[in-house]
Each structure stands twice: as C-alpha cells, then as structure tokens.
Amino acid sequence: MKLWVKHPFAHVLIALVAIIVIAIRCWPHSTLAQAVGSSRAVYAQGGELMRLTLAPDGQYRLWVPLARIAPTLVEAVLTYEDRYFFWHPGVNPAALVRSSWNMANGQRRQGGSTLTMQLARRLYGIDSRSLGGKLAQSAAALWLELRYSKADLLEAYLNTAPYGGNIEGVGAASLIYFGHAAQTLSLPEALTLAVIPQNPVKRVAAKGRNVELQQARERLWAQWVRRDPQLARHAPDVSLALSAQGRSALPFVAPHATDMLMAQEHGKSEIRSTLNLPMQRTLERIMAQYLQSHADIGLTNASALLLDASTMQVRAVVGSADYRNEAISGQVNGTLAKRSPGSTLKPFIYALALEQGLMHPRTVLKDAPTAFGPYAPENFDGRFAGPIAAQDALIRSRNIPAVALAARLSKPGLYDFLKLSGVGRLQSEQHYGLALVLGGGEVTMEELASLYATLANGGASARLSYTQAEAPGAPLQLLSPEAAYITLEMLRQTPRPDTGGPARPAVAWKTGTSWGFRDAWTAGVFGRHVLVVWVGNFDGSSNPALIGVDAAAPLFLRMVDALRAQRLDPGELAMSLPPDLRKVEVCAATGGLPDALCPVQVSTWFIAGKSPIQASSLHRALWVDQRSGQPVCGPQPHARREVVEQWGSDMQQLFRKAGLARKVMAVPDCGTAAASAEGAPVITSPLRGVSYQLRMKNPEPLLLRADAGSNSKTLFWFADDALLGRARPGESLHWLPTAARRYALRAVDEQGRADSREVTVELVP
C-alpha cells in the first residue's frame, strides 16, 4: 500500500476521483422534493390543519424540512432502521452479509437495506426481492450518496417512508394520525411513526389494540434504552395509549378560502393562512342556524367575511351557506362576487362631507322630493322626512340627503374615493352619476370590508391579507382621523331591530338593499373587527324578503353577539381622540351655535377649522297682539313677547309634506333694513357649475326651484331677459331650453330681491 501511494499515478488517480465526486455533487440537479412531488396543506392562524390535498401521484405526502421534524422521531428512526447511516457510503456490507446469511439458513428475515437503499427503492421503483434487484438497489443508493448530502437523504427518507395506504412521509402521517405537525410529535407518537414503515399493512390496518404495532414499539424502545440508559426515565410516557385517527378524519374547513389560497399561492406546499378556526366555525354555525329558521321566506344562501382591521388580516370566510349544495351553487365564493351594495356606501358620502366641511352630525339636511338634473331619487319607503339632522339621515338611510351631499362634494367625490380605495372594474364616473350613492355600482365583499376598515383605521386604507407571510402594504390616508371617527360614532347610534336601541357594547353598522330586492347587506365595525354579511341568491333572483335591515342585519348581529359571547373579540384597540376633534353645543332645531333664544341644545362633534357651524338665527322674539294674534312692532298695549321659529319657504314646505305643521308668523315691516333684506331668493336647482344634457328626441325639462324667506310669495324666473314663468318659493317650474348654449338664470321676488346663476345646456342624440 505504501508503494501504491508513492506511485506517480496514484496521486493523479486520487485527485481525479475526488474531482469526479465533487463534480457529481456540484452538478446542478433537482431536489429530492421536486422528484417525488408533495401534497398541499393549508393551516389556520393557530396552526390547525384546514385542508390537505393529494400529491400529483395520488399520495398524501407533505414534504417537511428536516429541521422541522421532531428530533425524537429522527433519532428513533436511525436507531430502528440504520444506526450507521452517517458512516456508510449508502450500502452497509456487514448488514447485507448478515441478512443474506440469515435468509440462507432459514432464519427470521432481517433487513439489510440502509435508509439510502430504502429511499432508492421507493424513488426508482426497484424490486429488490431478487439478487439482481438488490444489486440495482445498492447501485442506486451509491449514486444518491454521490449526489446528495446525508441530511438531504435522511430528509427524503422521512418524507417518502410508507405509512399505510396512500400515506407517505412523516409530515402527512403526523397530520393524519395525530392531528398535528411532525415538529410537535410526542415520544410515543415518534416511536409509532418510526416502526410503521417496516410493516405498514399490519401495523396500521388492524382495528382496536394493535399487538404487532405495540410489540414493535417495545422492541425499538428496549434497543434505544440500551444505547442510552438515561432515556429509561421516559418509560411511563412510552406506555401511554395513543388515539390515532385516519384519513376519514382529515378536516375540510373554510373550503372557499382554501380553494382561493391554493389557486393564489401556486407551487407552495404549505400555506399559513390568517383564518381563525374558532371564528370560522362560529360564523358557519350561526349562518346555518339562521338560514334554517328563515327557509320559509326563501332565505337559502348567504356569505360572510370577517376582518381584523388592526392587522388587515382576514379571520373568517364563508363563501356560501353550503359548499356541497349544488342547488344554491354552493362552490361559488360569494365574497369575491361583484354585487350592488345598496346603501352600504352612504357612510362614505357623509365621511367625505365631514372631511370637506359641508356638515357636522347635527347639520339639518332636507329630505324632500328633489331632482338633480334628470335624476330624481326616491326614498326606499316612498316617503319624505322633511328637515332631518345629518346623523339621523344616515341612520335612517334617507336617500335624498345622501344624494344631495354627494352632489356638493368636490374632489374627491364618492367615485374617486372608491377608486383610491381599490374598488376595481368600475365603469366611468359619467356612467353612474349620482346613482352611485344608492348602489348603482358594484363591489365585492372584500372591497366593502376594506372600505369599512378604512373607517376603523382612522381613515387609512390598506390591502387585505389572507396569509401570514403577506404584508398589508403601506397604508393610504384617504380620510382624516376626525372624519373617520365621527362617521363611526354616527353609525354606532343605529338602533338594533330586536331591541330598538343602539348595540351595547357598541357596533357601528349599516344596511343595504339592492334594486329589485336581489341583495341584502349589512356591514359594520365592532371591536377591532369588520364584518360584512350578504344574503341573497347567486343567480341574482329577486325575493321581497331580501331587505338589508330585515334579512341581513339580524344575521350580522347574531354573529357579532356569538363572537363576543365566546370572547373571540378582544375589543377595540386603545386609541386617543384625533387632535382636531371637539364637542360643541348646538341648537337642536338648526345645528347652529345656540343663541339666547334657542330652547333645546344638544352636543355634537366638530372638526376644528372644517365643520361649518354658524350662529343659529332661526328663533326670533316678536311682539304679538294677543287680540289678533298678529305680530306688531315693539311693545304695545295688549302685546306679548313670544319666541317663534322663522323657517324659510322651502323648510315650511318640507314640514307640510312631512305632516309637521309649523306656526308661521311674518316679520312686520317696521322700517328696518334688516327686514327688507331678509329672505332673498336662493336658487337650489339647477346646480351651479353643472352641464345639463338634453336628448334631441323626447327631451326632459329642467326643474327650476328656489327658496325664499316668509315675506316672499311669488318668484319670477328669467332666462337671460326672457320671462320663463312664475312659481311659489320651494315649488318647481319646468323649463325646456330651445338651444344648446349657456343661459343666465334669475329668480326674482315681488320686492326685487334676486339670485342668479349660469347653466350650460348640451343636446345629445
């Protein structure tokens, strides 16, 4: 040997062999995981398995890195199968000779295959029962050892070992038999998985107490203790009974979400979702109970989406009432479908109006028949409430005030706000017009949940996430914290349909009903969560029962109550009030700062530097002759001082239509300039700065309307210098322009007081 080493060719040969080995090892080749393929597993937020799919070859095989396999199992497998794994080159000659000798002498068969040889047999499908097969198996094992490290081979064996039926590898076996990951295996579980691959048919198939399996575990344990006597202290754990389960117990949780995640996370064998399993099961249970109890009125399907607004992580997805029900197209994921949201977008009109200084919660709005060019919206109930505070208009979901506010918004309007919020597939702004306010567009439940999360997050918008590895991205500030806070506070005053009062603990929520009774919605914020509920039919069929407050709100509130009863909602995050938010006292009748004559005052939120609060001038102190009941100038005999409300003609008309009669007293002309200047006309229609399009065939006339003080009885309308007609204050005059051009409109009362504005008229085919 000494001469051989000194031979001049010896060093060359050794170097050549070393180069070949290194080249083989370094030559690019696929990983062993890629060679066999893997199942796909989706986990919940807490690590619970939600779904396990088959690998491409029909096996349950979930590839797990060696570092994430319990060391106890690794040690048990090496002790039981191949104690010299890290020392042999892939084949153990001594073990092969011993196995052959025993077989030749008719003794009990003892395996001579190393872990690498067993891996080679499974990877290449080698039949090793003959001498030729054994040689092929040995050669394949040597080839694997040349190409891969010991750690790679050990990992591959543990992930391909047979565990009965179509279960391969410790990753899938641990999940299927014990319901948790291979990283958390206990000692008895590790012993069980270590001995099954040697005879999976007998050690898995038997029912009840498996004697074969128990004896194999005991032999392994005895062998292991002989090698390491300190392990004897764990003997009581080894004797513990195991409650193993099978493939039939594999979970199939949140199928719509897992379908979506596996489609989005293509190529990933493990998907760590953000779904909370207790929350998911609670929403599914409450939905099933609710629909069962309302089947008599045709409520058969619903969807729900639960979002943690503080992290923007989705906690529960119920895409339909029953995934397996073909009658309702149960496999459709309703949370991704585009549908008309009804009035659930109204809160964002009010938020934008707060942001742009158009109102505060107690600003008095008008709920009366109103036309916005050719668009004349109506309320859901066909009635009009007259003068109404902004907060009440939002809570009661009045259409006219919301559309009127939307018409006054500057950039951004609702359309721009939705685009910035990430609402996709919107058509042009002109396509929707003001009808967008009442659900003229379409959104998904995801998009609606994101919008309400913007309110919960102080006006900041961020992307939803379904996986723990996905970051929500940088937030985009769409509203001021003050506007978002006030909007939520207004929504928290919405009365529950079951109690008639606001929810306690607080819930900020809004309902919506699409045109034709096709979709019933409720969306809202409670604690740190956003919940969106939809009730309807995936085929878009109509049902008179599909009204948001009747069909969706009870389901929404039951879900909120159930989550809170199980303490699954930790409550709101501690947050300080926005810096520019104030509480002020206003006159209840007008929303203005109260003067000495205001009889009732209420508090409201106010954004410093934005909210439009002026001194209230509604109430007047007049001297009234007690004999005639008419106002007089100054104190006189038989006169008494009274405080009266001086509403303009428009508001008086609203009160009359709402059935709320108000006593009207004209201010006497006592020779003051204030009296003569009071109540000048104010044009309310057409809108300022808007171009009106009239069709050349069957054109619709424009509505001219103006308000005026109580002293004005008749208004005269002019287009340029041509008299168009006359009307009472607050009443409409129909005008059909004769040409497409710009007109100067004026409204003049009997006393010569006037208001004017320009309007552009365009003719379209």
Secondary structure, 3 states (H helix, E strand, C coil): CHHHHHCHHHHHHHHHHHHHHHHHHHCCCCCHHHHHCCCCEEECCCCCEEEECCCCCCCEECCCCHHHCCHHHHHHHHHHHCCCCCCCCCCCHHHHHHHHHHHHCCCCCCCCCCHHHHHHHHHHCCCCCCHHHHHHHHHHHHHHHHHCCHHHHHHHHHHHCECCCCEEHHHHHHHHHHCCCHHHCCHHHHHHHHHHHHCHHHHHHCCCCCHHHHHHHHHHHHHHHHHCHHHHHHHHHHCCCCCCCCHHHCCCCCHHHHHHHHHHCCCCCEEEECCCHHHHHHHHHHHHHHHHHCHHHCCCCEEEEEEECCCCEEEEEECCCCCCCHHHCCCCCHHHCCECCHHHHHHHHHHHHHHCCCCCCCCEEEECCCCECCECCCCCCCCCCEEEEHHHHHHCCCHHHHHHHHHHCCCCCHHHHHHHCCCCCCCCHHHHHHHHHHCCCCECHHHHHHHHHHHHCCCEECCCECECCCCCCCCEECCCHHHHHHHHHHHCCCECCCCCCECCCCCEEEEEECCCCCEEEEEEEECCEEEEEEEECCCCCCCCCCCHHHHHHHHHHHHHHHHHHCCCCCCCCCCCCCCCEEEEEEECCCCCECCCCCCCEEEEEEECCCCCCCECCCEEEEEEECCCCCEECCCCCCEEEEEEECCCHHHHHHHHHCCCCCCCCCCCCCCCHHHHHCCCCEEEECCCCCEEEEECCCCCCEEEEEECCCCCCCEEEEECCEEEEEECCCCCEEECCCCCCEEEEEEEECCCCEEEEEEEEEEEC
